[in-house]
Every structure is written in structure tokens, then in C-alpha cells.
């Protein structure tokens, strides 16, 4: 591969540096640690590296996708130390890598490999968050293997949405892009799915949609995933919310993706409810927070269902869910389901 480690700069490189250096030159590193809430671009980079290094023909033998919640570090290292079959390289992708690194022994074993990686292996570790205080993470930083995959925000996010729409042949104006971002947030996978739906609808209509039509369709989408999971939050309605969770899980959403969505929606609902309680109008709230008043209508069912006191309790419960997912030995799906039942308990005071 020809990659040589060098002293890292004070700032951690991100997606753009990865594109301009590694993906452009094909000079790939023996290890990558991608950390951040941007699984769409992570998977895109992995796919690019796979095609460049081993191709479709070599993938049958030399591409290994592993899951940190299903295997131990010893299995990862064992595979990394093995020689590729009928090729010069093998590619290993470990999703949710942090979930197999809960002990000092497992971290020490991975750190030992990071310090002396096998040249015939490209090991890619992806995770939502990496603690830079840990030795194995520090080794990735100093080796030039750590990349920050935080999703884009603000103007960068709007430009990403417009470019994604262009690739689908959909003319999306700035206002429509802003509405879509307000409703879905900076979940790039969720945004991509919604853009694909809009493009399909436009294709079925036989041409481009007007700005007014796009705005109406975006606002009337009943299946915006982030709001589905909180729309029915109300004492006594756990069955409805659990059905939504089961459907999202069937669509490929994980507990680690749904939990931060719940926290985000409940936090926004709590803020909106509190501001309204102080006599502020939606227009004033939007002006102060930078949010779009269009998106407030998707928070109203949750606010009405939980009430002002209930939504404060929901905030604590959802944050506790997020904490348990990072530390509890309990299965992630069970944690989400118990959280939903707690949020919908009938004795939650309004």
C-alpha cells in the first residue's frame, strides 16, 4: 500500500481529508478508525476502498464484515493476522467496533495490533463515538488512522442535500432543502431515503414538481422515521410505539440509531413546550432557535400526548436509554423496548 505513518496534527482529520488524500490517490492505510454519527458516508468510503483494493472478484474471499456486538477482539485480530486468499490484500470492516472493547484486556490486544499492523490487511473500525482518552484510540490518532465522521451541519448540510437531490434528478430548492433538514435532521441516510421517495414521486408524475408541490409533499410525509417513533408517545400507547419500533427495525434501523433520534425529538419538543408556556409564539421561537416553524407541527402530537410535565420526564428517560446503550450488558433492542414502555406508562403525571 505504501502508506507511512507520520506525526498527526493537533486536529483530527475528517471526511474531506480522507477523500482528498486516500480515496483520490489510492494510498490506503493499514488501519482506519471512523468515528461519528454518519454511517452513510462511512459505508460509502468502505465500499470505495473495497472496490479499489480487492474488487468484486476478490470480495468473495477477502472482504470480511464483522459486528462488534457479536464477536470478540480475538476473532478480529485472528482474521487480521491471516493471509488473504488468492490475492494480495484482505479488507476487514468491523461495525460498532466499540461494543467489543469493553475491557482493558480487549483494548490492550487491539492496541498491540494497531502498533504493528499486518501489511496484507486493511482493518476498518467504525463506531458512533470513540473516547480519545483510551490508549487504543490514542494509538489510532498518533498513527494517522483516526477520522472524524461527524455529519455536516448548517450550510454544508444544505449543500449535501441539494447535491444528493441533483444525483437523483430532482430539482430541490433551498426552502425545500431547509424543510427537509428541519424534519429529518442531519441523518444523511434518512435524508437520502426521503430524497429517493421524492424523486420516485416526481418520476411517476412524469416531470419535475413545483416548489409548492415539493413543500407540501415533504411536510405531509407520514413516514418520516425520526418522528414516527415519537408521534404516539402518550401514557397507555406503548403498543402503538412498539409497533413503530418493530417496523423501523425491519427497515434496518438499529437501537443505536433510534435512541439519539428519540432524544433529539423529545429535546426539541421539551424546548418548544417550555417556550410556548412562557407565552412565546412559534414565529418567535423559530427566530431565536434557528429552527423552521414548519417542523413544529411534527412535534405537536408528542407534546399533546405527554403534557408539559410528562415531556420533562421523557427527556430524562430517553437520556437514560442512550446511556444504557453505551454501558449496559443488556441487549440494545430490549433497552429500547423497555424505554418505550417506561415513556408510555399510564401513571406518568401530566
C-alpha positions in Angstrom: 0.0 0.0 0.0 2.9 2.3 0.6 1.4 4.2 3.5 3.8 5.6 6.0 2.7 6.8 9.4 3.5 10.4 10.4 3.0 12.5 13.4 -0.6 13.7 13.5 -1.7 17.3 13.6 -3.5 18.7 16.6 -6.8 18.4 14.8 -8.4 15.1 13.8 -8.9 14.8 10.0 -12.4 14.3 8.7 -14.2 13.0 5.6 -13.0 15.7 3.2 -9.3 15.0 4.0 -9.9 11.3 3.6 -11.4 12.0 0.1 -8.6 14.3 -1.0 -5.8 12.0 0.1 -6.6 8.3 0.4 -9.6 7.9 -1.9 -8.0 10.2 -4.6 -4.6 8.6 -4.5 -5.4 5.0 -3.6 -2.7 5.2 -1.0 -4.6 3.3 1.7 -3.6 2.9 5.3 -3.5 -0.5 7.2 -6.0 0.7 9.8 -8.9 3.2 9.8 -11.0 4.3 12.7 -14.1 6.2 11.6 -16.0 7.7 14.5 -19.2 9.8 14.3 -22.9 9.7 13.5 -22.5 9.5 9.8 -23.0 5.8 8.8 -24.0 6.6 5.2 -20.7 8.2 4.3 -18.8 5.6 6.4 -20.3 2.7 4.3 -19.6 4.7 1.1 -15.9 5.0 2.0 -15.7 1.3 2.9 -17.3 0.4 -0.5 -14.9 2.7 -2.3 -11.9 1.1 -0.6 -13.3 -2.4 -1.3 -13.6 -1.7 -5.0 -10.2 -0.1 -5.3 -8.2 -2.7 -3.3 -9.8 -6.2 -3.9 -12.6 -5.6 -6.4 -15.7 -7.7 -6.8 -13.8 -10.8 -7.7 -11.7 -10.7 -4.6 -14.5 -9.8 -2.2 -15.9 -13.4 -2.0 -12.7 -14.5 -0.2 -11.1 -11.3 1.1 -13.9 -9.0 2.3 -15.0 -9.7 5.9 -17.8 -7.7 7.5 -17.9 -8.2 11.3 -20.1 -6.8 14.1 -18.7 -5.6 17.4 -21.7 -6.7 19.3 -21.4 -10.3 18.0 -17.7 -11.1 18.2 -14.7 -10.6 20.4 -11.5 -8.8 19.7 -9.6 -12.0 19.4 -11.7 -13.0 16.4 -10.9 -9.7 14.7 -7.2 -10.0 15.3 -7.1 -13.6 14.2 -8.7 -12.6 10.9 -6.4 -9.6 10.6 -3.3 -11.8 11.1 -4.5 -14.3 8.5 -3.1 -14.1 4.9 -5.5 -13.2 2.1 -6.8 -16.0 -0.2 -5.8 -15.8 -3.8 -4.9 -12.1 -3.6 -2.5 -9.6 -2.1 -4.9 -7.9 0.3 -7.9 -8.5 2.6 -10.3 -5.9 3.9 -12.0 -6.3 7.3 -14.8 -4.0 8.3 -15.9 -4.0 12.0 -19.1 -2.2 12.5 -19.9 -0.8 16.1 -16.3 -1.7 17.0 -16.5 -0.1 20.4 -19.0 -2.8 21.6 -16.3 -5.5 21.7 -13.8 -3.2 23.5 -15.4 -3.0 26.9 -12.5 -4.5 28.9 -8.9 -3.4 29.4 -7.6 -6.7 28.0 -9.6 -6.3 24.8 -8.4 -2.7 24.4 -4.8 -3.7 25.1 -5.0 -6.6 22.5 -6.3 -4.2 19.8 -3.7 -1.5 20.7 -0.9 -4.1 20.3 -2.1 -4.8 16.7 -2.5 -1.1 15.9 1.1 -0.6 16.8 2.2 -3.4 14.5 -0.4 -4.0 11.8 -0.2 -6.6 9.1 0.7 -5.1 5.7 -1.6 -7.5 3.8 -4.7 -6.4 5.8 -6.8 -3.2 5.8 -8.7 -3.1 9.0 -11.6 -0.6 9.2 -13.3 0.1 12.5 -16.5 2.2 12.6 -18.2 3.5 15.7 -20.6 6.2 16.7 -18.1 7.5 19.3 -14.5 6.9 20.3 -13.1 8.0 23.6 -9.8 9.8 22.8 -8.6 9.2 26.4 -8.3 5.4 25.7 -4.8 4.1 24.7 -6.0 2.3 21.6 -7.8 5.4 20.3 -4.7 7.5 21.0 -2.6 5.0 19.0 -5.0 5.4 16.1 -4.7 9.2 16.3 -0.9 9.2 16.5 -0.7 6.7 13.7 -2.8 8.8 11.4 -5.7 6.3 11.4 -8.4 8.3 13.1 -11.1 10.1 11.1 -13.9 12.2 12.4 -17.2 11.3 10.6 -19.5 13.9 12.3 -22.3 14.6 9.8 -22.4 18.1 8.1 -24.3 20.9 9.6 -25.8 24.3 8.6 -24.9 25.4 5.1 -22.7 22.2 4.4 -25.8 20.1 5.2 -28.0 22.1 2.8 -25.4 21.7 0.1 -25.2 18.0 0.7 -29.0 17.7 0.4 -29.1 19.7 -2.8 -26.3 17.6 -4.4 -28.0 14.4 -3.3 -31.2 15.6 -5.0 -29.3 16.5 -8.1 -27.9 13.0 -8.3 -31.5 11.7 -8.2 -32.5 14.1 -11.0 -34.7 16.1 -8.5 -34.7 19.9 -8.6 -34.8 20.8 -4.9 -34.8 24.5 -3.9 -33.2 26.0 -0.9 -36.5 26.3 1.0 -37.4 22.7 0.4 -33.9 21.6 1.4 -34.3 23.6 4.7 -37.6 22.0 5.4 -36.3 18.5 4.8 -33.3 19.1 7.1 -35.6 20.5 9.8 -37.8 17.4 9.7 -35.1 14.7 9.3 -32.1 16.4 11.0 -28.6 15.6 9.8 -29.2 11.9 9.5 -27.8 11.5 6.0 -29.2 8.1 5.5 -32.7 9.3 6.5 -32.3 12.3 4.2 -31.2 10.1 1.3 -34.2 7.9 1.7 -36.6 10.9 1.7 -34.9 12.3 -1.4 -35.3 9.0 -3.2 -39.0 8.9 -2.3 -39.5 12.4 -3.7 -37.6 11.6 -6.8 -39.7 8.5 -7.4 -42.9 10.5 -6.9 -41.7 13.1 -9.4 -40.8 10.4 -11.9 -44.3 8.9 -11.5 -45.8 12.3 -12.2 -43.8 12.5 -15.4 -41.7 15.6 -14.6 -40.4 17.9 -12.0 -42.6 19.1 -9.2 -43.2 22.7 -8.4 -41.7 24.3 -5.3 -45.2 24.4 -3.8 -45.8 20.8 -4.5 -42.5 19.7 -3.1 -43.1 21.7 0.1 -46.5 20.1 0.6 -45.3 16.6 -0.1 -42.3 17.0 2.3 -44.5 18.3 5.1 -47.2 15.7 4.6 -44.8 12.7 4.6 -46.3 10.4 7.2 -43.3 8.1 7.3 -40.5 10.4 8.4 -38.7 7.9 10.5 -37.5 10.3 13.2 -41.0 11.5 14.0 -42.7 8.1 13.7 -41.1 6.9 16.9 -42.2 9.9 18.9 -45.6 10.7 17.3 -47.6 8.3 19.6 -45.7 8.9 22.8 -48.5 9.1 25.3 -49.4 7.2 28.5 -51.1 3.9 27.6 -50.0 3.8 24.0 -46.9 1.7 24.3 -48.3 -0.9 21.9 -48.5 1.7 19.0 -45.0 3.0 19.7 -43.6 -0.6 19.9 -45.2 -1.4 16.5 -43.4 1.6 15.1 -40.1 0.5 16.5 -40.6 -3.1 15.2 -41.3 -1.6 11.7 -38.2 0.6 11.8 -36.1 -2.4 12.9 -37.4 -4.4 9.9 -36.3 -1.5 7.7 -32.7 -1.9 9.1 -32.7 0.8 11.8 -30.8 -0.2 15.0 -31.3 0.8 18.6 -28.1 2.9 18.3 -29.7 4.9 15.5 -33.2 5.2 17.1 -32.1 6.3 20.6 -30.4 9.5 19.5 -33.4 10.3 17.3 -35.7 9.9 20.3 -33.5 12.1 22.4 -33.3 14.8 19.7 -37.1 14.9 19.1 -38.0 14.8 22.8 -35.4 17.6 23.5 -36.9 19.8 20.7 -40.4 19.1 22.0 -39.4 20.0 25.5 -37.9 23.2 24.3 -40.9 24.1 22.2 -43.4 23.3 25.1 -41.4 25.4 27.6 -41.1 28.4 25.2 -44.8 28.2 24.5 -45.5 28.0 28.2 -43.7 31.3 28.6 -46.1 32.9 26.1 -43.7 32.9 23.1 -45.2 32.5 19.6 -43.9 29.8 17.2 -42.5 32.5 15.0 -40.5 34.0 17.9 -39.3 30.5 18.9 -38.2 29.8 15.3 -36.4 33.1 15.1 -34.5 32.6 18.4 -33.6 28.9 17.8 -32.9 29.0 14.0 -35.5 26.2 13.6 -38.2 26.2 11.0 -41.8 26.6 12.3 -42.8 24.1 9.6 -41.3 21.4 11.7 -43.1 22.3 14.8 -46.3 20.5 13.6 -44.5 17.2 13.8 -43.7 17.8 17.5 -47.2 18.7 18.4 -48.7 15.2 18.8 -45.9 14.3 21.2 -46.3 17.5 23.2 -50.1 17.0 23.5 -49.7 13.3 24.4 -47.1 13.7 27.1 -48.1 17.1 28.5 -45.6 19.6 30.0 -44.6 17.5 33.0 -44.6 14.3 31.0 -42.2 15.6 28.4 -39.7 16.6 31.1 -39.8 13.1 32.5 -39.5 11.7 28.9 -36.3 13.8 28.5 -34.7 12.0 31.5 -35.9 8.6 30.4 -34.6 9.0 26.8 -31.2 10.2 28.0 -31.0 7.2 30.4 -31.7 4.9 27.4 -28.8 6.4 25.5 -26.5 6.0 28.5 -27.6 2.3 29.0 -26.9 1.5 25.3 -23.3 2.6 25.9 -22.7 0.7 29.1 -25.4 -1.9 29.9 -24.8 -5.6 29.2 -28.5 -5.8 28.3 -29.4 -6.3 24.6 -29.9 -3.0 22.8 -33.3 -3.9 21.4 -34.5 -4.8 24.9 -33.3 -1.4 26.2 -35.2 0.4 23.5 -38.4 -1.6 24.2 -38.2 -1.1 28.0 -37.6 2.6 27.4 -40.7 2.8 25.2 -42.8 1.1 27.9 -41.5 3.5 30.5 -42.2 6.5 28.3 -45.8 5.3 27.9 -46.6 4.3 31.5 -50.1 5.3 32.5 -49.0 6.7 35.8 -46.7 9.3 34.3 -48.0 12.6 35.7 -49.0 15.2 33.2 
